[in-house]
Amino acid sequence: MSHRMIDKQRLGTLARLTFGNTASRIYLGLVLAVTVFVAVDTLFVTHEDASFAGVWLFLLAAPTVFAFFLGSSMAGAGTAGPAWFVYLALVVSVLVQACALGWFSRLVRRAGGGHPAHPQGA
C-alpha cells in the first residue's frame, strides 16, 4: 500500500469519527445552536451590562479549550492570546471533542458486541 493511500484512510477514519456518528452530530449541532445564539445575542441584543452568552460556548468546548489557553499562556501570549487564537482554539477544541465522542461511541459499540445487558438467568 502506498503512503498516500494510508493517509487517505486515516483522514477518512478521522472524518467518520468526527462527523459520521450520532453522538458527534448531536454535539456539533448543540455547538452550532449555541454559536448562533451567541452571535445573535452579541450582534442584535443590547445589554446594560456585559452579556455572558459566550460563556456557554466555552463550557461546551471545555476542557480542551482551556488546555489551549494554558499552553498559550505558558508560551507567553498573555491570558488567552489574540482574538484569532481564541477562535481557532474554540474550533479545534470542538473538533477534537467531536472526534473523541466518535471514538468513544465506536468503542462502546464494539465492546457491546451484541451481548445482552442482562443475560437470562443472572
C-alpha positions as CSV (number, residue, x, y, z in Angstrom):
1,M,0.0,0.0,0.0
2,S,1.3,3.4,-0.8
3,H,1.9,6.2,1.7
4,R,-0.9,8.3,0.1
5,M,-3.4,5.6,0.5
6,I,-2.7,5.2,4.1
7,D,-3.0,8.9,4.7
8,K,-6.4,9.0,2.9
9,Q,-7.6,6.1,5.0
10,R,-6.5,7.8,8.2
11,L,-8.2,11.1,7.1
12,G,-11.3,9.1,6.2
13,T,-11.3,7.4,9.6
14,L,-10.9,10.8,11.4
15,A,-13.7,12.3,9.4
16,R,-16.0,9.4,10.2
17,L,-15.2,9.6,13.9
18,T,-15.7,13.4,13.9
19,F,-18.8,13.8,11.7
20,G,-20.1,10.3,10.9
21,N,-21.9,9.1,14.1
22,T,-24.9,10.2,16.1
23,A,-23.0,11.3,19.3
24,S,-20.7,13.6,17.4
25,R,-23.5,15.0,15.3
26,I,-25.6,15.8,18.3
27,Y,-22.6,17.5,20.0
28,L,-21.8,19.5,16.8
29,G,-25.4,20.5,16.4
30,L,-25.5,21.7,20.0
31,V,-22.4,23.7,19.5
32,L,-23.8,25.2,16.3
33,A,-27.0,26.2,18.1
34,V,-25.1,27.9,20.9
35,T,-22.9,29.6,18.4
36,V,-25.9,31.1,16.6
37,F,-27.4,32.1,20.0
38,V,-24.1,33.9,20.9
39,A,-23.9,35.6,17.6
40,V,-27.5,36.9,17.7
41,D,-27.0,38.0,21.3
42,T,-23.8,39.8,20.5
43,L,-24.9,41.5,17.3
44,F,-28.6,42.3,17.8
45,V,-29.4,42.5,21.6
46,T,-28.4,45.5,23.6
47,H,-27.5,44.9,27.3
48,E,-27.0,47.4,30.1
49,D,-24.2,45.1,31.4
50,A,-22.0,42.6,29.8
51,S,-23.6,39.5,28.4
52,F,-22.4,36.1,29.4
53,A,-23.8,34.3,26.4
54,G,-20.3,33.4,25.2
55,V,-19.6,31.5,28.4
56,W,-21.9,28.7,27.1
57,L,-19.7,28.2,24.1
58,F,-16.6,27.9,26.2
59,L,-18.3,25.4,28.5
60,L,-19.2,23.3,25.5
61,A,-15.6,23.4,24.4
62,A,-14.2,22.6,27.8
63,P,-11.8,21.1,28.9
64,T,-9.9,21.1,25.6
65,V,-10.1,24.8,25.0
66,F,-8.7,25.5,28.5
67,A,-5.7,23.3,27.6
68,F,-5.1,25.5,24.6
69,F,-5.3,28.6,26.8
70,L,-2.9,27.1,29.3
71,G,-0.5,26.3,26.6
72,S,-0.6,29.8,25.1
73,S,-0.1,31.5,28.5
74,M,2.8,29.2,29.2
75,A,4.3,30.4,25.8
76,G,3.9,34.0,27.0
77,A,0.9,35.1,24.9
78,G,-1.0,36.6,27.8
79,T,-4.2,35.2,29.2
80,A,-5.7,33.7,26.1
81,G,-3.7,35.3,23.3
82,P,-5.0,37.4,20.4
83,A,-8.7,37.1,19.2
84,W,-7.8,34.9,16.3
85,F,-6.2,32.4,18.7
86,V,-9.3,32.3,20.8
87,Y,-11.5,31.5,17.8
88,L,-9.0,28.9,16.5
89,A,-8.8,27.3,19.9
90,L,-12.6,27.0,20.1
91,V,-12.9,25.4,16.6
92,V,-10.1,23.0,17.1
93,S,-11.3,22.1,20.6
94,V,-14.8,21.3,19.3
95,L,-13.5,19.2,16.5
96,V,-11.2,17.3,18.9
97,Q,-14.0,16.6,21.3
98,A,-16.4,15.5,18.4
99,C,-13.7,13.1,17.3
100,A,-13.2,11.8,20.9
101,L,-17.0,11.3,21.2
102,G,-17.0,9.3,17.9
103,W,-14.1,7.2,19.1
104,F,-15.8,6.6,22.4
105,S,-19.1,5.6,20.8
106,R,-17.3,3.3,18.5
107,L,-15.5,1.7,21.5
108,V,-18.8,1.2,23.3
109,R,-20.5,-0.3,20.2
110,R,-17.6,-2.8,19.8
111,A,-17.5,-3.7,23.5
112,G,-21.2,-4.4,23.4
113,G,-20.8,-6.8,20.5
114,G,-24.4,-7.8,20.6
115,H,-24.3,-9.3,24.1
116,P,-27.5,-8.5,26.1
117,A,-27.2,-6.2,29.0
118,H,-29.0,-8.6,31.4
119,P,-28.4,-12.2,30.4
120,Q,-31.2,-14.6,31.2
121,G,-30.7,-16.5,34.5
122,A,-28.4,-14.0,36.0
